[in-house]
Amino acid sequence: MLARHFLLGDNQSLSTLKRSGSRKRGFISGWLIIVALTCLYLVWLVYRWLNQPTWTHSLPSPFTELLDLVEMAAAMTLILVWVGLLFRQLKNRSHGRVSNLNLYQLLELSPTEFEHFVASLFRRKGYRVVVRGGSGDHGVDLELFGDGSKRAVVQCKRYRDTVGEDVVRDLFGTLLHERATRAFLVTTADISDAARKWSIGKPITLIDGDTLVAIGDSLL
């Protein structure tokens, strides 16, 4: 049930996914526009420098120089745009990559690596994620932002032992202190029945190790 809740999401996550899909379509459209402009520029270069149209030679010298400058400016602009798009693509892949890790591999991660792994899962779900883990994080490893002012907090527990009720109670206190709309506990361990029972009726989602692996597999 918890895996279903995370994978399908509530109204907030559904609308966030729609917005993420719109951003993705806009990004693809941007690529198509740049490709089209680049093709047009290359066609123009072939037309001018290989076909050598007579009308370009009949232009006054100032116009010929201006045409050369426009060509150079267009070339530099396209180069910069392509470099920016490729850099953004590589950056998104490096920050948003989700590996198919099993529980043993997850336990081999450092606490910071585990936090970034969990962050990558939420990014794949369409959330904007801020990593807060470290000293002075006040029990919040990740912040999730959805529609409007809605915000969720995440605790990442790379544990081997079963997570008990006390951890969930502390998370609920963090939720109230942070004035967030929802809290997530993401762990590599099992979660006790007492902890699950205590969280019923509260805006808390518990994700144990097996569920985490299943989510990672589904988002590949």
C-alpha positions in Angstrom: 0.0 0.0 0.0 2.8 2.4 0.8 4.5 1.6 -2.5 1.3 2.3 -4.2 0.8 5.6 -2.4 4.3 6.7 -3.4 4.2 5.5 -7.0 0.7 6.8 -7.7 0.8 9.8 -5.4 -1.9 12.0 -4.0 -3.4 15.0 -5.8 -0.3 17.1 -5.0 2.1 14.6 -6.6 -0.2 14.0 -9.6 -0.4 17.7 -10.4 3.4 17.9 -9.8 3.9 15.1 -12.3 1.7 16.9 -14.8 3.7 20.1 -14.4 6.9 18.0 -14.7 5.6 16.5 -18.0 4.8 20.0 -19.3 8.4 21.1 -18.5 9.7 18.0 -20.2 7.6 18.7 -23.3 8.8 22.3 -23.3 12.4 21.1 -23.0 12.0 18.8 -26.0 10.4 21.6 -28.0 13.4 23.8 -27.2 15.7 21.1 -28.5 13.6 20.8 -31.7 13.7 24.6 -32.2 17.5 24.7 -31.8 18.0 21.8 -34.2 15.7 23.5 -36.8 17.6 26.8 -36.4 21.0 25.0 -36.7 19.8 23.2 -39.9 18.6 26.5 -41.4 22.0 28.1 -40.6 23.9 25.2 -42.2 21.7 25.4 -45.3 22.4 29.1 -45.5 26.1 28.5 -45.2 26.0 25.9 -48.0 23.9 28.2 -50.1 26.2 31.1 -49.7 29.7 29.6 -49.7 29.3 26.6 -52.0 26.7 27.9 -54.5 28.2 31.4 -54.4 25.0 33.3 -55.4 25.7 36.3 -57.6 23.5 38.7 -55.6 25.8 38.5 -52.6 28.7 39.8 -54.7 26.6 42.7 -55.9 25.9 44.0 -52.4 27.7 47.2 -51.3 30.8 46.5 -49.2 29.1 47.7 -45.9 26.2 45.2 -46.4 28.6 42.4 -47.2 30.6 43.1 -44.0 27.3 43.3 -42.0 26.2 39.9 -43.4 29.5 38.4 -42.4 29.1 39.8 -38.8 25.5 38.4 -38.6 26.8 35.0 -39.7 29.5 35.1 -37.1 27.1 36.2 -34.4 24.6 33.5 -35.3 27.4 30.9 -35.3 28.6 32.0 -31.8 25.0 32.1 -30.5 24.2 28.6 -31.7 27.5 27.2 -30.3 26.7 28.8 -26.9 23.2 27.5 -26.9 24.3 24.0 -27.8 26.9 24.0 -25.1 24.4 25.2 -22.6 21.8 22.5 -23.6 24.4 19.7 -23.5 25.7 20.9 -20.1 22.2 21.0 -18.7 21.5 17.5 -20.1 24.7 16.1 -18.5 23.9 17.9 -15.2 20.4 16.5 -15.1 21.7 13.0 -15.8 24.3 13.2 -13.1 21.9 14.6 -10.4 18.8 12.7 -11.5 20.2 9.3 -12.3 18.6 6.4 -10.4 20.6 3.2 -10.3 19.0 -0.2 -9.9 20.4 -0.8 -6.4 19.5 -3.7 -4.2 19.4 -3.5 -0.4 23.0 -4.6 0.0 24.2 -1.9 -2.4 22.1 0.8 -0.6 23.7 -0.2 2.7 27.1 0.2 1.1 26.3 3.9 0.4 27.5 6.6 2.7 24.8 8.6 4.5 25.3 11.5 2.1 25.2 9.2 -1.0 22.0 7.6 0.3 20.3 11.0 0.8 21.2 11.9 -2.8 19.9 8.6 -4.0 16.6 9.2 -2.3 16.6 12.8 -3.6 17.0 11.4 -7.2 13.9 9.2 -6.7 11.8 12.2 -5.7 13.1 14.3 -8.6 12.0 11.5 -10.9 8.5 11.8 -9.3 8.5 15.5 -10.3 9.3 17.2 -7.0 11.7 20.0 -6.6 14.2 18.7 -4.0 16.5 20.6 -1.6 19.1 18.5 0.2 19.4 19.7 3.8 21.2 16.7 5.4 24.2 17.5 7.6 24.9 19.2 10.9 22.1 21.5 11.9 19.5 19.9 9.6 17.0 19.6 12.5 16.0 16.2 11.5 15.3 17.0 7.9 17.4 15.5 5.2 15.4 16.6 2.2 12.8 19.2 1.5 10.2 18.5 -1.3 8.3 21.3 -3.0 5.1 20.7 -5.0 2.3 23.0 -6.0 2.2 26.5 -4.5 3.3 26.6 -0.9 3.0 22.9 -0.3 6.2 21.4 1.2 7.1 18.0 2.5 10.1 16.9 4.6 12.0 13.6 4.3 14.2 11.7 6.8 16.6 9.2 5.2 17.6 6.4 7.5 20.3 4.0 6.2 19.7 1.5 8.9 20.1 -2.3 9.3 18.0 -2.7 12.4 14.2 -2.3 12.4 12.9 1.2 12.7 10.7 1.6 15.7 7.9 3.8 16.8 10.2 6.3 18.5 11.7 7.3 15.1 8.2 7.9 13.6 7.2 9.9 16.6 10.3 12.1 16.2 9.5 12.5 12.6 6.0 13.7 13.4 7.5 16.3 15.8 9.7 17.4 13.0 6.7 17.7 10.6 4.9 20.0 13.1 8.0 22.0 13.8 8.7 22.5 10.1 5.0 23.2 9.4 5.2 20.9 6.4 2.2 19.3 4.8 3.6 15.7 4.7 6.6 13.8 6.0 8.4 10.8 4.5 10.5 8.3 6.3 12.7 6.5 3.8 14.9 3.7 5.2 16.8 0.6 4.1 15.5 -1.3 7.1 12.2 -2.9 8.1 9.6 -0.8 9.9 8.0 -2.2 13.0 4.2 -2.9 13.1 4.0 -0.5 16.1 5.6 2.3 14.1 3.2 1.7 11.2 0.2 1.6 13.5 1.2 4.8 15.2 1.5 6.6 11.8 -2.1 5.7 10.8 -4.2 8.9 10.3 -1.1 11.1 10.2 0.4 12.8 7.1 3.4 10.5 7.2 4.5 8.0 4.5 6.8 5.2 5.6 9.0 3.6 3.0 11.0 0.5 4.1 13.9 -1.1 2.3 12.0 -3.5 0.1 9.6 -0.7 -1.0 12.5 1.6 -1.7 14.1 -1.0 -4.0 10.8 -1.6 -5.8 10.4 2.2 -6.3 13.9 2.5 -7.7 13.2 -0.4 -10.1 9.9 1.2 -11.3 11.5 4.5 -12.1 14.3 3.2 -14.2 
